Amino acid sequence: MGSWVLTSGDGMKILEGPAHLLPTWATLAAVFLVLHVPMLAEPFSLQALVTPSTVILRDGQPVRFAMHGFIEFQSLAELFPYIDSQTVRWKGSADLGDAASRNIARDLLHRGIESRVISMADERPLETLITHTSEELQKALARVKEPMPPGYADAFLAVQDKWKHSLNCWSAAPSIPARVLSNWYPIEEGIQLYGATYDPTEHFWQAVKYHPDVTVGDVRKLLEALEHRDWSPWLARLDEDPKVYLPNAYAVEFLRHNLARERLRWFSEELTRQGVRDSDHARAIQQRGAVPFRFTAYEEKVLWGDPADLFQLVFVFSPSDDPVRKTLEAEHFDGIYLGTRKMGFISEDFRSLMLEIWKAKYLQMPRFREVIRSIPTEIRLSHFLNDGDSPDIPIPIYVGYLNQIREMARTAKK
């Protein structure tokens, strides 16, 4: 009569039986759950989350979180000395008194706790925080016996209150609507923006940072030129001035990370690995060609967006007499060029372009309009990625636009 066998991906036999007793979908679903339960991470307690010394492990590895996107920690206890160092970093500066130092400490503590909770690698911290009441959180905080800085409990409570009423819109969100609202979300039919077709909106946002005339060969030459310069004095100038560093902390840390020689060399190596030609125009090859999705959204952000941001930021933060400005200007990294318009990289004009491209996605494409308008208005649309606050469009502005476009979609005619 024959028989059936259910095997795992590695060929291991899981179930077998006679042909007349084929398993139902319910049985197969139950088997799937049993097989995957051991792979799920262990539950995470509220008490462990609020204890400063806790190091969260996943698959045996610490789950890190970051300040300004690049300064990483394994526990909140590790964060506290960093906060202390920042409050005395510019001690004696006429622009930074005791009140300003306290504000810096308060802001960094809140950002650090939020980065610990809103993890890009592990959903358990957020799940634990929002599935307990504020009273339970206060009791857990009261039981902590380890040293805590002033405002620690208040910061945890504020983060809990925010994320009980917010939806984090990013490409790996567990909520499908939140995932769809990400710029990384792939658009099967493509999206028409300023005379060209792009895979997701992320591809346009990164591609537009390159002037239409800039080639891959031009990008390689600029990377090589940056690689042969010692950037330590240049970065020290940004570090030493609180009026520059404090409002631009993410940008400065981004520059420090990406101006490292090994990082600059990595960009060039990745261009080679992608098989692009020096004669290719950087903006054009990021547009949809004969084969869609040539580059993933991640590759768009890291391989294309990061070098463009690097060139633009070096231009912005260099003194007017620095020769690197002329080098970058020659390749049009002195702003954003779109048709007859030229916009400053750090400018309201460029940032407002995000709202314009979202109008195409959420107002002109019915399926995306339906998603964003279906999210109740009492839920605030938000965006938090490891405390990374991109200089091209800071998170508060991004979030403001996201909620604004939802209102537009809700009032738009179907």
N, C-alpha and C positions, 0 to 999 in steps of 0.2 A: 504493500500500500504506500510505501514511501514514508519519508519523515522530513522534518525541518530542523535546522540548527541556527541558533542566534549566537553570533560571535562578536567579540569586541574588536576595536580597530587594530589591535596587535595579534588577532587571530585566536585569542583565548575563548574557549567555549563557555557560554553563559547559561543558555537554556537549550533544550532539545525535546522533541516529542513527535508523535505520529502525525501524519499529514492531516487526518480528520480533526485534530485538536490544535489548529493554528491559534496562537495567542491573540487576544484582543488588543486594541490600541490602549485600553486602560492598563492591561497587564504590562505592555511594553513601556508605558509611561512610568509605571511603578518601578520597573526594573531600572529605567534611566535615573530616577531619583535616588534609588538605593546606591547605584554605582557612583553617583556624583556627590552624595553626602560627605564621604570622607575627604573629598577635594575642597569642600567649603572651609573657610577659615573658622576658627573657634569663636564663639560669641565673646563679646568684649563688654566688660562691666562698666557702669557709670563711675564707680569709685576708682577704677584703674585709669579711666580717661582723665579725671580731674587731679590725679596724683602727679605732681610735677616730674618725678623721676621715672615714670613709666616709659618704657621703650616698646612701641607697638611692633609686633613681629607678624610677618606674613610669609609663608613658605620658608620660615627660618631666617628671614632677612629683615632688618629694621625698616620700618616705613618712615621715610624722612619727610620733613616739611621744610619750607623755605621762607626766608625773609627777603623781600625784594626779588623774588624769583630765583636767586642764585646762591644766597648764603644759607646753607643747609644745617639742620639740627636733627637729632634723633629723639630728644625729649624736651619738654618745656623747661626742665631744670637746666639744660644746656643753653636755652634761650636767655635766661635771666642775666648771666654775666655779659652777654652781648648787649642787652639793653642798657646795663650799667655803663658799659664802655662808650655807648653812643651819647649818654647824657653828660659825660665829661669830655667828650671828644673835642669840642670847641670851647672848653672852659676858658673864661677870660675874654671871649669874643664880645665886643660891644653889642652885637646883634643877638646875643643868646643869653638871657638872664635866667634866674631860677625858675620863673613861671614857664618859660619856653622849654627848659630842660624837662620839667614835669610833664608838659604836653607831649614831648617826644617819647618819654617813657610810657605814658598812657597809650599813645597811638601804636607804638611798637608791640606792647603787650597784647592789645586787642587784635592786631594783625597777626601776631604769632599764634594766638589761640585759635583764630579763625582758620589759619593755614593748617594747623594741627587737625582741626575738625573736618574741614572741607578738603579731604585728601583726594588726589587724582589717582592714587594707587589702592585705596582701601575705603570701602563705603561704611565700615563698621563704626568709626568714630561719630559720623553724622547720624547714622541709624540709632546709635546708643543715646546721643544727646536729644534727638527730637522724639524719641519714644519714652521719655521720662518727663514728669511734670517739673515745673520750676521749683516747687517745694521739695521734690526729691533731689533736684540738683543742689539746692541750698543746703540740704542735710548732708549730702556727699561732700560738699566743699567744707562744711563745718567739721567733718571728721578727718580732714587732711592734717597730718602731723608735721609735714615737711615745711621748710621755709617758703613763703609765698610773698611776692612783691605787693605793694599797695594797689588795690583795684583789681586783683586777680579774680575774686568772686564776681564782681560787677561785670568784668569782661566776659566771663563764661556765660553769665545770665543774658547779657546783651546778644551774644552770638546765638544762643539758643532761641531767644525771642525772634531774631531776624530770620533764622532758617526754618522756623516752624511756619512762617508765612511767605517763604520765598522758594523759587524754583531755579536751580542752577542750570543754566542753558549752555551745555557744551557737548562735544561730539561723543563722549562716552557716558552721558547721563543715563541712569537707570530708567528714567521717565522718557517715553518715546517723544512726546511733545517737546520736552526740553532738548532732546537730541536733534530733533528736526530744526529747532531754532538756531542751532549752531551754524556759523559760517562754513564749517567744514562739511556739513551735510551734503552728500553727493546728489546732484540734480540730474536725473536720468536723461531728460530731454535737453539739458543745458539751459543756460540763462543768457539772454541777449543784453549786453551792457555796452553802451557807447560804441556801437558798430561792430562788436565782435561777440563770439559765443564762448562762454566759460563753463567749466564743469560744476563747481560750486562757487558761491560768492567769494570764498577765500582766494581763489585763483585770480580773480580780478583785483582784489585788494592788494595782493602782493605784486602782481604783474605791473600795475599802474605806477609803482615806485621806480620803474625803469623807463627812461626816455625811449621812444620808439627806435631811435638810431643806435642805441647801445647794443653791442654784440657780446656774446659769451667770451670772445677773445678780450674785449675791453674789461670785462669783469675779472678775468684771470690776471691781467696786468695790474689792475688796482689791488687785488689781493696780494700779489707779489710785492708791490710797492709798500703796502702796509706791513708786510711780514719783515721787511728789512729795516724797520725803524724801531728804536727803543721807545716804547710808549710810557715808561715809568714816570718821567717828569711831567708828561702831558696829563696823565691820570692823577698824579699828586696834586696838580693845580686844582682839579675838580674836587678832590677829597678835602682839601684844606679850607675851602670856602663854604660855610654853612648855607649861605644864600644861594649857592649853586647846587650843592649836594642834596640838601633836604627836600626841595621840591622836585628833584630829578633823580632820586635815589635809584629807582629801577633802571633808568637810562645809564647811569654811571656804572652800575654793577653789570649791566648788559655789555657795555663797552669793555669793561675789565675782562669779562669772560671771553668775548669774541675777538679781542685784539691780541690774545695770546698766540704765539707763533704756531703752536701745534693746531690751534683751532683754525687759523687762517689757511694753514696747509690742508686741513681736513676739507674745507670748502672746495678747494681746487681739486682734491682727489675725488670728491663726490661728483663734481661736474664731469670728470672723466668716466667715473663708474656709470653715470646716467647716459653716456654715449652721445652727449650733445656736441655739436661742432662749433669751433671758434667763430665761424661765419654766421651762425644762427643768431637772430635777434632775440634778446632776452625776454622782451615783453611778448612777442609773437608766439614763441614756443610754449608759453604758459597758457595760451588760448587753446580752445578745443580745435584739434585738427582732424585728420581722417580717422584717427583712432582716439576715442574719448578716454579720459582719465589716464593720460600718459604719466602725470605726476599725481601722487596722492595729496590730500590736503596737508598731511604732516610734512611731506617733502616741499610743498609750496611754502609753508611757514618757515621751515628750518633751512632748506637748501637755497630758496630764492628770497624769502622775506628777510631772514636774518642778515645776509650780506647787504641787501638794499638798506635796511635799517642802520646797519653799521656805517655804511658810506654816508648816509644822510646825517646821522648823528655826529660823526667826526667833523663833517662840514659845519654843523650848527655850533658845536662846542669848541671849535678851534679859534684862536685869536685871528683877527683880520689879516695880520701879516704872516701867518703860518703858510708856507708854500703848499701844504697839502690841500688847502682850500682851492687853489688854482687847478691842481690836478683833478680834484673831484668835480669842480665846476666844468672843466673841459668835457667831462663825460655826463654832464647834466644831473649830477647828484647834489645840486644846490636847491632842489625843490622838486615838486611833483608836476609833471607836464601832462595835460590832458586836453587834446585839441588845441585851441588857442589860449587855454588857461595855464597859468603857472601859479602853484600854491606852495606856501611854505610847508615843510614837512611837519613841523610843530605849529600848526595853525588851525583856527576855527574852520577855515574854508575846506581844508583837507579832511578834517574830522567829520564835517557835515556831509561829505561824500558817502559816508556809511549809511546815513539815512536815505540818501538818494538811491543807492543800490538796493536797500531793503524795500523801497517802494516798488521796485520791479519784481522782487521776489514775493512780497506779502500782499501787494495790492493788485498786481497784474496777473499773478498765477493763482488761480482759484484753490488749488489743493493746499498751497502753503497758507493762503489767507484763511482757509477753514481751520487749520491747525492753530494758528496764533489767536484767532478770535474766539476759539472754544475754551481757552484757559481763563477761568474766572478772574475777574479784576481784583478780588481780594487777595489773590496770590501775586506777589511782586516778582516779575521776571528779573533774574539776577545773573551774574557771571563772575565766578571766582575761580582762578586757576593758580593755586600755589603762591598766592600773593604776588603774582606777576602783573604789573600795571603798565602795559605797553605805552611808550611815549607817543606813538602815532595816534592812538585814541585811548586815553585813560579810562579805566574801568567805570568810574562814576558817569562819564559822558556816554560810554557804550551802553550802560544800563538805562540811562535816561532815554536814549534813542530807542532802545528795545521796548520799553513801556509805552513810549510815544507812538511807535509804529503799530502796536497792538490796538491802541485807541483809534488810529486811522483805519485799521482793518475792520474793527467792530462797527464803525459808522459808514464804511464803504458799501456801495450797492453791490449785491451779488450778481 
